[in-house]
Amino acid sequence: MSESNSASVHTTPSPQGGWDNQKDGEKISHHDKKEEAQARGREEAKRDETEHKIHNRDGKIAESNSYGNDPFPPKG
């Protein structure tokens, strides 16, 4: 079993235009379209078994998905 990295992946608006994916405050990819950035961010989060947080243009988190050890798993 691979060791999971707890750092979340964040899809954020880039100050230079477009969208960035960041982890631990470091840019890991840049995309012209938000949809492309979200897809890549999702791949990174799944690979690392962590959270993927998607921000709006204003910087607020609009969506959060867990691909690993969810601290609040759904009840069912």
Secondary structure, DSSP 8 states (H G I E B T S, - for coil): --------EEEEE-TTSSEEEEETTEEEEEESSHHHHHHHHHHHHHHHT-EEEEE-TTS-EEEEEESS--SS----
